[in-house]
Amino acid sequence: MMDARHLLNRQSGLSLIEVLVTTVVFSVGLLGVTVLSALSQRASLEAIQRSVASELAYGLLEDMRGNSDALLDYLAAGDLGRGSIGAEPAPTCEDPVAPCTAQELALHGLWEWEQSLDGALETAGGVATGGLLAPTACIAGPAAGGAGVYSVSIVWRGTSELTDAALNNCGAGTGLY
């Protein structure tokens, strides 16, 4: 027959300390998953913004290639974005009977491009929902506007701050990037 001392030493089930340790370990694991999810969402947003900027820059360069007679007009546009052009220029270049000149086509094309950059072409309840956050775009190329290398730089408010030196002078000094 067993005495009372042996019955007291036999344990069954979990102690409160084991349950607390398990809860702490599980909580740390969930916290790690939550942080990883947040970092993943941030990286995904940044990738989407880079893709949009790349597509917009490529589109403008293609417009410039198709309208090479007005390259000086593209270069003279200055910093684009955040509504810098203002109202839609006239003519709208939609009338097939009265076609636009190369300069008019460039000015209207730049306005449409800036609308895409700012996200004004995608709206929900009258509010722009597309584009980039506080974008600025700059066009660089030969001063005479002829054959040569042209570049379109686009900066926007992203997840990490840039120095003015890293901006390639596009949007430098605005404190936005």
N, CA, C and O of each residue as an XYZ file, in Angstrom:
708
protein
N       0.810     -1.161      0.000
C       0.000      0.000      0.000
C       0.877      1.257      0.000
O       1.936      1.292      0.627
N       0.414      2.285     -0.715
C       1.191      3.526     -0.826
C       0.917      4.423      0.362
O      -0.201      4.518      0.867
N       1.963      5.062      0.779
C       1.740      5.992      1.880
C       1.390      7.377      1.328
O       1.452      7.589      0.117
N       1.038      8.285      2.166
C       0.536      9.601      1.776
C       1.602     10.461      1.119
O       1.284     11.324      0.301
N       2.882     10.231      1.474
C       3.959     11.035      0.874
C       4.071     10.770     -0.618
O       4.272     11.707     -1.391
N       3.950      9.540     -1.035
C       4.052      9.227     -2.459
C       2.871      9.779     -3.251
O       3.042     10.150     -4.412
N       1.727      9.842     -2.684
C       0.564     10.405     -3.375
C       0.714     11.905     -3.600
O       0.275     12.420     -4.629
N       1.325     12.611     -2.657
C       1.504     14.059     -2.798
C       2.558     14.391     -3.860
O       2.456     15.434     -4.506
N       3.553     13.548     -4.055
C       4.613     13.824     -5.020
C       4.184     13.548     -6.457
O       4.805     14.067     -7.385
N       3.162     12.761     -6.664
C       2.690     12.471     -8.016
C       1.865     13.645     -8.543
O       0.914     14.074     -7.889
N       2.223     14.171     -9.725
C       1.503     15.312    -10.287
C       0.799     14.884    -11.555
O       1.265     14.008    -12.283
N      -0.298     15.501    -11.797
C      -0.985     15.285    -13.062
C      -1.506     16.637    -13.541
O      -1.893     17.475    -12.727
N      -1.520     16.859    -14.884
C      -1.995     18.124    -15.427
C      -0.860     19.136    -15.536
O       0.310     18.801    -15.348
N      -1.228     20.397    -15.846
C      -0.258     21.469    -16.028
C      -0.277     22.413    -14.841
O      -1.320     22.659    -14.236
N       0.887     22.931    -14.524
C       0.941     23.921    -13.450
C       0.692     25.308    -14.035
O       0.751     25.495    -15.250
N       0.423     26.251    -13.192
C       0.167     27.623    -13.610
C       1.401     28.227    -14.266
O       1.260     29.007    -15.208
N       2.582     27.902    -13.814
C       3.824     28.429    -14.384
C       3.992     27.922    -15.823
O       4.382     28.697    -16.696
N       3.717     26.681    -16.081
C       3.838     26.144    -17.436
C       2.867     26.821    -18.389
O       3.215     27.100    -19.536
N       1.661     27.084    -17.926
C       0.664     27.784    -18.746
C       1.131     29.203    -19.041
O       0.980     29.664    -20.173
N       1.692     29.913    -18.066
C       2.179     31.281    -18.278
C       3.349     31.312    -19.252
O       3.405     32.188    -20.115
N       4.284     30.375    -19.131
C       5.418     30.325    -20.051
C       4.924     30.065    -21.475
O       5.396     30.700    -22.419
N       4.003     29.160    -21.632
C       3.443     28.871    -22.959
C       2.755     30.105    -23.530
O       2.895     30.388    -24.720
N       2.025     30.834    -22.718
C       1.338     32.047    -23.168
C       2.334     33.108    -23.611
O       2.117     33.771    -24.625
N       3.422     33.280    -22.866
C       4.440     34.276    -23.228
C       5.108     33.900    -24.547
O       5.286     34.756    -25.413
N       5.476     32.645    -24.708
C       6.118     32.204    -25.947
C       5.171     32.393    -27.131
O       5.598     32.864    -28.185
N       3.933     32.047    -26.984
C       2.934     32.209    -28.037
C       2.742     33.690    -28.366
O       2.624     34.042    -29.540
N       2.707     34.560    -27.365
C       2.536     36.002    -27.579
C       3.708     36.591    -28.342
O       3.507     37.413    -29.237
N       4.933     36.187    -28.006
C       6.107     36.684    -28.721
C       6.047     36.251    -30.184
O       6.404     37.026    -31.071
N       5.610     35.048    -30.440
C       5.464     34.570    -31.821
C       4.436     35.372    -32.586
O       4.668     35.730    -33.741
N       3.299     35.663    -31.965
C       2.271     36.472    -32.632
C       2.751     37.895    -32.886
O       2.430     38.480    -33.920
N       3.511     38.455    -31.961
C       4.053     39.797    -32.141
C       5.003     39.817    -33.339
O       4.983     40.762    -34.127
N       5.824     38.796    -33.479
C       6.726     38.691    -34.630
C       5.971     38.615    -35.940
O       6.367     39.252    -36.916
N       4.903     37.856    -35.981
C       4.093     37.740    -37.189
C       3.443     39.084    -37.525
O       3.359     39.448    -38.698
N       2.992     39.814    -36.531
C       2.367     41.121    -36.743
C       3.371     42.118    -37.306
O       3.051     42.849    -38.244
N       4.577     42.160    -36.753
C       5.611     43.068    -37.247
C       5.990     42.700    -38.687
O       6.148     43.579    -39.533
N       6.133     41.423    -38.955
C       6.462     40.969    -40.305
C       5.373     41.362    -41.299
O       5.677     41.744    -42.429
N       4.131     41.274    -40.896
C       3.016     41.667    -41.761
C       3.064     43.165    -42.072
O       2.849     43.569    -43.214
N       3.344     43.981    -41.066
C       3.426     45.430    -41.278
C       4.575     45.776    -42.218
O       4.410     46.613    -43.105
N       5.726     45.152    -42.042
C       6.864     45.404    -42.926
C       6.560     44.952    -44.356
O       6.973     45.600    -45.317
N       5.853     43.862    -44.488
C       5.476     43.360    -45.802
C       4.535     44.333    -46.510
O       4.683     44.572    -47.708
N       3.584     44.889    -45.791
C       2.659     45.851    -46.388
C       3.390     47.109    -46.824
O       3.099     47.656    -47.888
N       4.337     47.575    -46.017
C       5.103     48.773    -46.362
C       5.932     48.521    -47.627
O       5.968     49.363    -48.524
N       6.592     47.374    -47.697
C       7.402     47.042    -48.878
C       6.521     46.899    -50.115
O       6.927     47.289    -51.209
N       5.338     46.352    -49.956
C       4.412     46.195    -51.070
C       3.954     47.560    -51.587
O       3.893     47.770    -52.799
N       3.633     48.484    -50.689
C       3.229     49.828    -51.088
C       4.359     50.533    -51.823
O       4.129     51.184    -52.842
N       5.575     50.408    -51.311
C       6.717     51.052    -51.964
C       6.945     50.463    -53.356
O       7.273     51.197    -54.288
N       6.776     49.160    -53.507
C       6.940     48.520    -54.819
C       5.875     48.999    -55.797
O       6.165     49.225    -56.972
N       4.660     49.151    -55.324
C       3.580     49.651    -56.189
C       3.889     51.073    -56.638
O       3.712     51.405    -57.810
N       4.352     51.920    -55.711
C       4.669     53.301    -56.066
C       5.818     53.364    -57.067
O       5.786     54.174    -57.993
N       6.826     52.519    -56.892
C       7.931     52.503    -57.851
C       7.445     52.051    -59.230
O       7.887     52.586    -60.248
N       6.555     51.088    -59.270
C       6.010     50.620    -60.548
C       5.207     51.712    -61.235
O       5.329     51.905    -62.445
N       4.388     52.429    -60.475
C       3.597     53.525    -61.040
C       4.520     54.609    -61.576
O       4.304     55.112    -62.679
N       5.544     54.977    -60.813
C       6.480     56.014    -61.256
C       7.220     55.584    -62.518
O       7.408     56.384    -63.434
N       7.633     54.335    -62.565
C       8.341     53.827    -63.738
C       7.442     53.849    -64.969
O       7.876     54.252    -66.048
N       6.205     53.423    -64.813
C       5.255     53.422    -65.932
C       4.970     54.838    -66.412
O       4.899     55.083    -67.616
N       4.808     55.771    -65.480
C       4.549     57.158    -65.862
C       5.741     57.762    -66.594
O       5.562     58.441    -67.605
N       6.951     57.527    -66.098
C       8.145     58.074    -66.745
C       8.294     57.501    -68.152
O       8.588     58.231    -69.099
N       8.093     56.207    -68.280
C       8.186     55.572    -69.599
C       7.138     56.159    -70.547
O       7.437     56.406    -71.715
N       5.925     56.384    -70.066
C       4.867     56.960    -70.900
C       5.221     58.345    -71.397
O       4.989     58.664    -72.563
N       5.784     59.181    -70.520
C       6.161     60.528    -70.945
C       7.301     60.482    -71.960
O       7.286     61.232    -72.936
N       8.272     59.625    -71.747
C       9.373     59.513    -72.707
C       8.866     59.045    -74.073
O       9.366     59.490    -75.106
N       7.887     58.159    -74.081
C       7.301     57.721    -75.352
C       6.549     58.864    -76.027
O       6.612     59.006    -77.248
N       5.832     59.688    -75.241
C       5.164     60.861    -75.815
C       6.185     61.813    -76.431
O       5.964     62.367    -77.508
N       7.305     61.997    -75.735
C       8.353     62.882    -76.246
C       8.964     62.315    -77.530
O       9.270     63.060    -78.461
N       9.138     61.004    -77.569
C       9.683     60.377    -78.773
C       8.726     60.551    -79.947
O       9.168     60.772    -81.074
N       7.441     60.456    -79.702
C       6.443     60.608    -80.756
C       6.229     62.040    -81.194
O       5.701     62.276    -82.280
N       6.625     63.003    -80.376
C       6.433     64.423    -80.682
C       7.784     65.135    -80.577
O       7.932     66.101    -79.827
N       8.749     64.653    -81.324
C      10.122     65.166    -81.194
C      10.298     66.600    -81.681
O      11.319     67.224    -81.392
N       9.324     67.134    -82.414
C       9.417     68.529    -82.863
C       9.225     69.513    -81.709
O       9.545     70.693    -81.852
N       8.710     69.052    -80.572
C       8.427     69.954    -79.451
C       9.248     69.608    -78.210
O       8.802     69.843    -77.086
N      10.438     69.054    -78.405
C      11.255     68.658    -77.257
C      11.583     69.837    -76.341
O      11.648     69.672    -75.123
N      11.788     71.017    -76.912
C      12.064     72.201    -76.080
C      10.879     72.539    -75.181
O      11.071     73.021    -74.064
N       9.669     72.295    -75.649
C       8.483     72.563    -74.828
C       8.415     71.608    -73.638
O       8.000     71.998    -72.546
N       8.823     70.359    -73.854
C       8.867     69.409    -72.741
C       9.922     69.829    -71.722
O       9.682     69.775    -70.516
N      11.087     70.246    -72.206
C      12.165     70.659    -71.311
C      11.806     71.923    -70.530
O      12.205     72.079    -69.376
N      11.054     72.819    -71.160
C      10.704     74.088    -70.531
C       9.600     73.947    -69.481
O       9.268     74.920    -68.803
N       9.035     72.761    -69.340
C       7.906     72.573    -68.417
C       8.292     72.795    -66.969
O       7.431     73.123    -66.152
N       9.552     72.628    -66.626
C       9.979     72.804    -65.233
C       9.518     71.636    -64.371
O       9.253     70.542    -64.871
N       9.426     71.887    -63.068
C       8.971     70.840    -62.147
C       7.479     70.615    -62.333
O       6.689     71.557    -62.276
N       7.103     69.381    -62.553
C       5.702     69.013    -62.755
C       5.195     68.273    -61.526
O       5.975     67.700    -60.766
N       3.899     68.292    -61.345
C       3.288     67.569    -60.230
C       2.620     68.515    -59.264
O       2.938     69.703    -59.216
N       1.693     67.979    -58.494
C       0.935     68.731    -57.499
C       0.211     69.919    -58.133
O       0.126     70.996    -57.543
N      -0.317     69.703    -59.361
C      -1.146     70.715    -60.014
C      -0.401     71.928    -60.514
O      -0.999     72.998    -60.627
N       0.885     71.810    -60.821
C       1.674     72.981    -61.216
C       1.235     73.570    -62.547
O       1.411     74.767    -62.772
N       0.665     72.757    -63.438
C       0.232     73.288    -64.743
C      -1.085     74.032    -64.613
O      -1.307     75.008    -65.331
N      -1.954     73.605    -63.728
C      -3.230     74.282    -63.535
C      -4.315     73.730    -64.430
O      -4.480     72.517    -64.562
N      -5.052     74.641    -65.043
C      -6.203     74.247    -65.864
C      -5.758     73.606    -67.176
O      -4.631     73.794    -67.633
N      -6.669     72.848    -67.761
C      -6.391     72.182    -69.028
C      -6.124     73.224    -70.107
O      -6.921     74.144    -70.295
N      -4.990     73.082    -70.826
C      -4.677     74.064    -71.864
C      -5.598     73.905    -73.075
O      -6.079     72.813    -73.374
N      -5.824     75.009    -73.753
C      -6.617     74.985    -74.974
C      -5.663     75.076    -76.152
O      -4.645     75.759    -76.050
N      -5.943     74.436    -77.229
C      -7.038     73.513    -77.502
C      -6.780     72.154    -76.848
O      -5.664     71.855    -76.423
N      -7.824     71.350    -76.776
C      -7.720     70.044    -76.126
C      -7.160     68.972    -77.046
O      -6.967     67.834    -76.620
N      -6.900     69.312    -78.287
C      -6.300     68.398    -79.277
C      -7.170     67.170    -79.538
O      -6.658     66.085    -79.812
N      -8.489     67.348    -79.452
C      -9.414     66.243    -79.720
C     -10.181     66.420    -81.014
O     -10.865     65.495    -81.453
N     -10.084     67.587    -81.637
C     -10.831     67.875    -82.856
C     -10.049     67.384    -84.076
O      -8.986     67.926    -84.379
N     -10.559     66.360    -84.786
C      -9.818     65.839    -85.948
C      -9.791     66.815    -87.124
O      -8.933     66.698    -87.999
N     -10.721     67.778    -87.158
C     -10.781     68.741    -88.257
C      -9.681     69.787    -88.100
O      -9.094     70.225    -89.089
N      -9.399     70.189    -86.859
C      -8.373     71.196    -86.593
C      -7.289     70.573    -85.715
O      -7.329     70.741    -84.497
N      -6.322     69.858    -86.296
C      -5.295     69.197    -85.492
C      -4.388     70.215    -84.788
O      -4.230     71.349    -85.240
N      -3.817     69.792    -83.702
C      -2.926     70.639    -82.904
C      -1.537     70.706    -83.527
O      -1.118     69.812    -84.261
N      -0.844     71.781    -83.215
C       0.561     71.870    -83.593
C       1.368     70.992    -82.629
O       0.834     70.508    -81.631
N       2.629     70.794    -82.928
C       3.488     69.979    -82.058
C       3.595     70.605    -80.668
O       3.618     69.890    -79.666
N       3.660     71.927    -80.603
C       3.766     72.613    -79.317
C       2.475     72.479    -78.510
O       2.523     72.231    -77.305
N       1.324     72.642    -79.162
C       0.039     72.486    -78.470
C      -0.143     71.049    -77.982
O      -0.652     70.813    -76.886
N       0.276     70.105    -78.801
C       0.183     68.704    -78.415
C       1.079     68.412    -77.208
O       0.697     67.653    -76.317
N       2.266     69.016    -77.182
C       3.175     68.829    -76.043
C       2.579     69.427    -74.775
O       2.616     68.788    -73.723
N       2.033     70.631    -74.850
C       1.458     71.274    -73.662
C       0.261     70.491    -73.129
O       0.121     70.315    -71.919
N      -0.596     70.025    -74.028
C      -1.755     69.261    -73.572
C      -1.325     67.887    -73.052
O      -1.865     67.390    -72.064
N      -0.353     67.287    -73.728
C       0.162     65.997    -73.263
C       0.797     66.101    -71.882
O       0.621     65.211    -71.050
N       1.534     67.184    -71.633
C       2.128     67.396    -70.303
C       1.049     67.578    -69.246
O       1.190     67.085    -68.127
N      -0.035     68.287    -69.590
C      -1.124     68.467    -68.627
C      -1.768     67.119    -68.299
O      -1.992     66.805    -67.130
N      -2.064     66.322    -69.330
C      -2.655     65.001    -69.085
C      -1.720     64.118    -68.272
O      -2.162     63.377    -67.394
N      -0.421     64.200    -68.569
C       0.553     63.389    -67.852
C       0.618     63.798    -66.383
O       0.700     62.951    -65.493
N       0.580     65.106    -66.145
C       0.595     65.575    -64.753
C      -0.668     65.137    -64.015
O      -0.615     64.837    -62.822
N      -1.796     65.098    -64.709
C      -3.023     64.607    -64.085
C      -2.851     63.144    -63.655
O      -3.301     62.749    -62.580
N      -2.199     62.352    -64.503
C      -1.930     60.955    -64.144
C      -0.968     60.869    -62.969
O      -1.157     60.056    -62.064
N       0.060     61.702    -62.984
C       1.052     61.722    -61.904
C       0.395     62.055    -60.564
O       0.699     61.441    -59.541
N      -0.501     63.027    -60.585
C      -1.186     63.453    -59.363
C      -2.331     62.527    -58.972
O      -2.856     62.628    -57.863
N      -2.720     61.633    -59.865
C      -3.814     60.710    -59.567
C      -5.177     61.304    -59.812
O      -6.175     60.745    -59.358
N      -5.257     62.428    -60.520
C      -6.532     63.101    -60.739
C      -7.435     62.357    -61.717
O      -8.630     62.645    -61.791
N      -6.888     61.408    -62.466
C      -7.711     60.660    -63.417
C      -8.469     59.518    -62.734
O      -9.388     58.944    -63.319
N      -8.087     59.193    -61.509
C      -8.771     58.160    -60.729
C      -9.361     58.842    -59.498
O      -8.630     59.323    -58.631
N     -10.686     58.876    -59.432
C     -11.314     59.572    -58.316
C     -12.346     58.683    -57.633
O     -12.893     57.758    -58.233
N     -12.590     58.983    -56.387
C     -13.652     58.351    -55.612
C     -14.313     59.459    -54.792
O     -13.695     60.035    -53.896
N     -15.548     59.744    -55.102
C     -16.246     60.818    -54.404
C     -15.653     62.186    -54.691
O     -15.703     63.071    -53.837
N     -15.089     62.376    -55.890
C     -14.510     63.660    -56.259
C     -13.107     63.887    -55.733
O     -12.548     64.964    -55.938
N     -12.520     62.908    -55.061
C     -11.176     63.034    -54.501
C     -10.224     62.146    -55.303
O     -10.534     60.988    -55.584
N      -9.067     62.692    -55.666
C      -8.070     61.919    -56.405
C      -7.576     60.759    -55.560
O      -7.184     60.940    -54.407
N      -7.597     59.568    -56.141
C      -7.194     58.380    -55.380
C      -6.021     57.647    -56.001
O      -5.502     56.715    -55.387
N      -5.587     58.018    -57.172
C      -4.484     57.322    -57.823
C      -3.201     58.108    -57.698
O      -3.085     58.990    -56.848
N      -2.246     57.793    -58.533
C      -0.991     58.527    -58.584
C      -0.111     58.283    -57.378
O      -0.250     57.291    -56.663
N       0.799     59.219    -57.176
C       1.780     59.140    -56.104
C       1.491     60.220    -55.069
O       0.757     61.168    -55.346
N       2.058     60.080    -53.893
C       1.832     61.038    -52.811
C       2.813     62.202    -52.943
O       4.024     62.003    -52.857
N       2.301     63.404    -53.149
C       3.091     64.636    -53.292
C       4.211     64.479    -54.319
O       5.380     64.661    -53.978
N       3.879     64.143    -55.579
C       4.926     63.890    -56.572
C       5.501     65.161    -57.173
O       4.832     66.191    -57.249
N       6.734     65.069    -57.591
C       7.388     66.090    -58.398
C       8.150     65.366    -59.494
O       8.832     64.376    -59.229
N       8.041     65.853    -60.718
C       8.743     65.247    -61.844
C       9.546     66.316    -62.566
O       9.124     67.467    -62.667
N      10.692     65.924    -63.058
C      11.580     66.823    -63.783
C      12.044     66.146    -65.063
O      12.308     64.944    -65.084
N      12.141     66.930    -66.126
C      12.598     66.426    -67.415
C      13.942     67.074    -67.713
O      14.078     68.294    -67.622
N      14.919     66.276    -68.062
C      16.251     66.792    -68.390
C      16.662     66.255    -69.753
O      16.297     65.144    -70.138
N      17.427     67.066    -70.472
C      17.919     66.658    -71.782
C      18.824     67.733    -72.342
O      19.145     68.696    -71.646
N      19.239     67.586    -73.583
C      20.105     68.599    -74.209
C      19.429     69.968    -74.222
O      18.234     70.078    -74.499
N      20.200     71.000    -73.923
C      19.644     72.354    -73.823
C      19.010     72.820    -75.127
O      18.051     73.592    -75.102
N      19.524     72.369    -76.257
C      18.985     72.784    -77.546
C      17.734     71.999    -77.923
O      17.036     72.376    -78.864
N      17.438     70.917    -77.208
C      16.239     70.133    -77.475
C      16.347     69.168    -78.619
O      15.336     68.598    -79.029
N      17.513     68.961    -79.147
C      17.662     68.056    -80.272
C      17.915     66.628    -79.835
O      17.496     66.195    -78.762
N      18.618     65.909    -80.704
C      18.930     64.510    -80.407
C      19.848     64.425    -79.194
O      20.712     65.277    -78.988
N      19.647     63.397    -78.410
C      20.465     63.207    -77.220
C      19.744     62.345    -76.211
O      18.738     61.706    -76.521
N      20.266     62.333    -75.009
C      19.707     61.526    -73.939
C      18.784     62.397    -73.088
O      19.176     63.464    -72.617
N      17.561     61.927    -72.903
C      16.582     62.618    -72.073
C      16.255     61.731    -70.873
O      16.250     60.504    -70.974
N      15.987     62.362    -69.756
C      15.615     61.585    -68.569
C      14.435     62.252    -67.873
O      14.283     63.473    -67.877
N      13.619     61.411    -67.285
C      12.487     61.874    -66.487
C      12.722     61.366    -65.069
O      12.795     60.160    -64.834
N      12.838     62.296    -64.131
C      13.011     61.939    -62.719
C      11.705     62.207    -61.994
O      11.103     63.269    -62.152
N      11.273     61.242    -61.203
C      10.047     61.405    -60.419
C      10.375     61.113    -58.965
O      10.942     60.068    -58.643
N      10.017     62.037    -58.095
C      10.174     61.834    -56.652
C       8.799     61.967    -56.014
O       7.937     62.686    -56.519
N       8.602     61.274    -54.908
C       7.333     61.332    -54.188
C       7.607     61.060    -52.723
O       8.686     60.601    -52.349
N       6.629     61.347    -51.914
C       6.781     61.092    -50.486
C       6.635     59.599    -50.259
O       5.547     59.041    -50.407
N       7.732     58.958    -49.898
C       7.753     57.512    -49.685
C       7.928     57.179    -48.219
O       7.598     57.974    -47.340
N       8.450     55.998    -47.972
C       8.573     55.524    -46.598
C       9.895     55.902    -45.955
O      10.019     55.834    -44.732
N      10.890     56.300    -46.744
C      12.171     56.698    -46.160
C      12.590     58.048    -46.724
O      12.365     58.342    -47.898
N      13.200     58.859    -45.878
C      13.574     60.210    -46.256
C      14.839     60.199    -47.106
O      15.753     59.410    -46.866
N      14.883     61.084    -48.101
C      16.058     61.242    -48.951
C      16.701     62.587    -48.673
O      16.026     63.530    -48.261
N      17.994     62.677    -48.897
C      18.678     63.962    -48.805
C      18.515     64.688    -50.130
O      18.217     64.064    -51.148
N      18.709     66.002    -50.125
C      18.592     66.763    -51.365
C      19.579     66.278    -52.415
O      19.284     66.335    -53.608
N      20.760     65.796    -51.988
C      21.754     65.303    -52.939
C      21.254     64.058    -53.668
O      21.594     63.843    -54.831
N      20.452     63.241    -52.995
C      19.947     62.012    -53.606
C      18.789     62.269    -54.556
O      18.399     61.368    -55.299
N      18.228     63.472    -54.551
C      17.065     63.785    -55.374
C      17.407     64.142    -56.808
O      16.499     64.293    -57.626
N      18.688     64.283    -57.145
C      19.082     64.652    -58.485
C      18.468     66.007    -58.866
O      18.094     66.228    -60.018
N      18.373     66.899    -57.888
C      17.829     68.255    -58.029
C      16.338     68.300    -58.337
O      15.792     69.394    -58.479
N      15.674     67.198    -58.443
C      14.236     67.168    -58.702
C      13.502     67.198    -57.363
O      13.543     66.223    -56.612
N      12.846     68.286    -57.067
C      12.158     68.418    -55.794
C      13.068     68.810    -54.647
O      12.632     68.827    -53.496
N      14.326     69.128    -54.935
C      15.267     69.497    -53.888
C      14.819     70.799    -53.205
O      14.345     71.729    -53.857
N      14.980     70.836    -51.902
C      14.650     72.033    -51.143
C      13.200     72.128    -50.735
O      12.836     73.057    -50.014
N      12.349     71.202    -51.166
C      10.931     71.281    -50.800
C      10.668     70.687    -49.418
O       9.651     70.993    -48.795
N      11.571     69.846    -48.941
C      11.378     69.207    -47.643
C      10.337     68.096    -47.668
O       9.929     67.609    -46.613
N       9.905     67.691    -48.849
C       8.873     66.670    -48.964
C       9.439     65.256    -49.030
O       8.739     64.290    -48.727
N      10.691     65.133    -49.422
C      11.209     63.812    -49.723
C      12.365     63.462    -48.826
O      12.929     62.374    -48.942
